[in-house]
Amino acid sequence: MRKLFVIGLGAALAGCSLMPEYQRPDLPVAAQWPQTAQPDGARKASATAWRAYFPDQKLQALIAAALEHNRDMKIAAARVEEARALYGITRADRLPTVDAVASEQAARTPGDLSSLGRTAISRRYDAGLSLLSFELDFWGRVKSLNEAALASFLASEEARRALHLSLVSEVANAYFSLLELDERTRLARETVKSREETRTMIARRREVGLSGDLDFLQADGALEGVRAELASLRRQQAAAANALALLVGQQSSGLPVGRTLTDQGIVADLAAELPAEVLLQRPDVLAAEKRLMAANANIGAARAAFLPRISLTAGLGTASSALSGLFGSGSESWTFQPSLRLPLFDAGRSAAGVDLAEARKVIAVAEYEKIIQQAFREVADLLAARTHLAEQLRAQEAAEKSQNERLRLAEARYKAGITSHLEVLDAQREFFSTQQATVQTRRAALVAAAQLYKALGGGS
């Protein structure tokens, strides 16, 4: 009988499942990257650690500090532990709960109710092991809930990985933005100094009759315009520094000396394999798929609500009217109480539960497909940006060189009296604008490289 009970219990624990077989949805994107995207590269992002990808030591220190102190990262880590604990609770429901129990019962019976005609006090002592309401999972209800909890836990872990990658990219982006504003502020200061010298020179020429009031007013207006630009850049610089400090999670001090925007040394030679190989390895896509698997498992639990639920309550121990005889011969006791509950009428609650679970699965499928499509677009955009921003930067640097030469010639022609100051002023404006645009393009190329690392699922 014991062997048959063990075999039956094992079969019950294994049970059958009403959970639908999970099938990964087809990818709702093209099988190849668009022609505008250049997927070729020498390194695989998932095998490239962020310290190897970002060689600037100051940036490395900022990223490391952010991963440790950023509040969103702490919340994500706590979410993982929360999901782990919930999974542990659900998993425990698949095994019986055995408690050690000890109790005493005392009762006083009045004399007029006693068969002996006098007051009597009775006592009972119990000690043993108790199995409380263990459900035999014939239909896989508990197993389905366990599968859903496991998938939710794994989804939270993938979400934490996705936040990890996003945080690395966001800190790099904020750092590059701050470097850009530092560089543009330096150029603006140098331009202010240059235009102050120009205005002083024109004022002296006006005193001796070589320049008129118009030239002086033009020089003065150009100077004040650059001063206004400098004030705006300083405001943006302070905001960028505050944004970086928020991402890092603390005010950083004692950081290594950083590199300039030009000397970052990031080589964005990351290879993009076929979309199916790249996208399905991204942590945000994996998290969405785990949430879909959890929704699929919940359908099995909802379906099982229509079927009988069998529970066992049992106990094994000793009982005696005296504490001294609790473990004596003949004091053994046991209880065995199976129960069967079959839903007959619940006003449509069980059917609505199935409809709810199936609707949530439809939502999870749509969210999964949406994330896939967003990821495809993100990678395709960044692959195209990697190529075109490199071309744009080369053209911008060539334009800056040409504008610098033009300014030199215009200043020489003005000093020789060949041309008016208006030509010099126009050359100054164009050169300053080109310098600013070059710095902005260089920062955009670095930001695209950082975002591409995240989009391709960079390593830890």
Residue pairs with C-beta under 8 A, 6 or more apart in sequence:
9 136
12 136
12 137
12 138
12 310
13 94
13 136
13 137
15 136
15 137
15 138
15 139
15 140
15 143
16 138
16 139
16 140
17 139
17 140
17 143
17 144
17 300
18 139
18 140
18 141
18 144
18 299
18 300
18 303
18 304
18 307
19 140
19 143
19 144
19 147
19 296
19 297
19 299
19 300
19 301
19 303
20 296
20 299
20 300
22 293
22 296
24 289
25 292
25 365
25 368
25 369
27 275
27 276
27 279
27 280
27 372
28 369
28 372
28 373
29 275
29 279
29 372
29 373
29 376
30 275
30 376
31 274
31 275
31 276
32 274
32 275
33 39
33 272
33 275
33 379
33 380
33 383
34 380
34 384
36 380
36 383
36 384
37 272
37 379
37 380
37 383
37 384
38 383
38 384
38 386
38 387
39 271
39 272
39 273
39 383
40 271
41 268
41 269
41 270
41 271
41 272
42 269
42 271
43 269
43 270
43 271
44 270
44 271
44 273
45 270
45 271
45 452
45 453
45 456
45 457
45 458
45 459
46 281
46 456
46 457
46 458
46 459
47 459
48 270
48 453
48 458
48 459
49 459
49 460
50 60
50 63
50 168
50 453
50 458
50 459
50 460
51 60
53 266
53 453
53 458
54 60
54 63
54 172
54 264
54 266
54 450
55 259
55 264
55 265
55 266
56 175
56 258
56 259
56 264
56 265
57 256
57 257
57 258
58 175
58 255
58 256
58 257
58 258
58 259
59 171
59 172
59 175
59 258
61 252
61 255
61 256
62 171
62 175
62 244
62 248
62 252
62 255
63 167
63 168
63 171
63 172
65 248
65 249
65 250
65 252
66 73
66 167
66 168
66 171
66 247
66 248
66 249
67 73
67 164
67 167
67 168
68 249
69 248
69 249
69 250
70 167
70 247
70 248
70 249
71 249
72 163
72 167
73 160
73 163
73 164
73 167
73 249
76 156
76 159
76 160
76 163
76 164
77 160
79 156
79 159
79 160
80 153
80 156
80 157
80 160
82 156
83 149
83 152
83 153
83 155
83 156
83 157
84 153
86 149
86 152
86 153
87 146
87 149
87 150
87 152
87 153
89 149
90 145
90 146
90 148
90 149
91 146
91 149
91 150
93 135
93 142
93 145
93 146
94 137
94 142
94 143
94 146
96 131
96 134
96 312
97 131
97 132
97 134
98 129
98 130
98 131
99 129
99 130
99 132
100 128
100 129
100 130
101 126
101 127
101 128
101 129
101 130
101 315
101 317
102 126
102 127
103 125
103 126
103 127
104 123
104 124
104 125
104 126
104 323
105 123
105 124
105 125
105 126
106 121
106 122
106 123
106 124
107 121
107 122
107 123
108 119
108 120
108 121
109 119
109 120
109 121
109 122
110 119
111 117
111 118
111 119
114 120
122 321
123 321
123 322
124 319
124 320
124 321
125 319
125 320
125 321
125 322
125 323
125 326
126 317
126 318
126 319
126 333
127 317
127 318
127 326
127 327
128 315
128 316
128 317
128 318
128 333
129 315
129 316
129 317
130 314
130 315
130 317
131 312
131 313
131 314
131 315
132 313
133 311
133 312
133 313
134 311
134 312
134 313
135 141
135 142
135 309
135 310
135 311
135 312
136 310
136 311
136 312
137 143
138 307
138 308
138 310
139 303
139 304
139 307
140 300
140 304
141 300
141 301
141 304
141 305
141 309
143 300
144 297
144 298
144 299
144 300
144 301
144 304
145 297
145 298
145 301
147 293
147 294
147 297
147 300
148 294
148 295
148 297
148 298
148 301
149 294
151 290
151 291
151 293
151 294
151 297
152 290
152 291
152 294
154 290
155 287
155 288
155 290
155 291
155 294
156 287
158 283
158 284
158 286
158 287
158 290
159 283
159 284
159 287
161 283
161 286
161 460
162 282
162 283
162 284
162 287
164 283
164 460
165 283
165 453
165 454
165 457
165 458
166 454
167 247
168 450
168 453
168 454
168 458
169 450
169 451
169 453
169 454
170 247
171 244
171 247
171 248
172 446
172 447
172 450
173 447
173 450
173 451
174 240
174 243
174 244
174 247
175 244
175 258
176 261
176 264
176 443
176 446
176 447
176 450
177 240
177 243
177 443
177 447
178 237
178 240
178 241
178 244
179 258
179 260
179 261
179 443
180 261
180 439
180 440
180 442
180 443
181 233
181 236
181 237
181 240
182 237
183 260
183 261
183 439
184 233
184 436
184 439
184 440
185 230
185 233
185 234
185 237
187 432
187 435
187 436
187 439
188 226
188 229
188 230
188 233
188 432
189 230
191 226
191 428
191 432
192 223
192 226
192 227
192 230
194 428
195 219
195 222
195 223
195 226
195 428
196 223
198 219
198 222
198 223
198 424
198 428
199 216
199 219
199 220
199 223
202 211
202 215
202 216
202 219
202 421
203 216
205 211
205 215
206 212
206 213
206 215
206 216
210 417
211 421
215 420
215 421
218 421
218 422
218 425
219 421
219 425
222 425
222 428
222 429
226 432
245 251
245 252
259 265
261 439
261 442
261 443
261 446
262 442
264 446
266 446
266 449
266 450
268 386
268 448
268 449
268 452
268 453
270 452
270 453
270 456
272 278
272 379
272 383
272 456
275 376
275 379
278 379
278 456
278 457
279 285
279 372
279 375
279 376
279 379
280 286
281 457
282 375
282 455
282 457
283 457
284 371
284 375
285 368
285 371
285 372
285 375
288 364
288 367
288 368
288 371
288 372
289 368
291 364
291 367
291 368
292 361
292 364
292 365
292 367
292 368
294 364
295 357
295 360
295 361
295 363
295 364
296 361
296 364
298 357
298 360
298 361
299 354
299 357
299 358
299 361
301 357
302 350
302 353
302 354
302 356
302 357
303 354
305 343
305 350
305 353
305 354
306 343
306 350
306 354
308 340
308 341
308 342
309 340
309 341
309 342
310 338
310 339
310 340
310 341
311 338
311 339
311 341
312 336
312 337
312 338
312 339
313 335
313 336
313 337
313 338
313 339
314 334
314 335
314 336
314 337
315 333
315 334
315 335
316 333
316 334
317 332
317 333
317 334
318 326
318 327
318 331
318 332
318 333
319 326
319 331
319 333
320 326
320 328
320 331
325 331
343 350
375 455
378 451
378 455
379 452
379 455
379 456
382 448
382 451
382 452
382 455
383 452
385 444
385 448
385 452
386 445
386 448
386 449
386 452
389 441
389 444
389 445
389 448
390 445
392 441
392 445
393 438
393 441
393 442
393 445
396 434
396 437
396 438
396 441
397 438
399 434
399 438
400 431
400 434
400 435
400 438
403 427
403 430
403 431
403 434
404 431
406 427
406 430
406 431
407 424
407 427
407 428
407 430
407 431
410 419
410 423
410 424
410 426
410 427
411 424
411 427
413 419
413 423
414 420
414 421
414 423
414 424
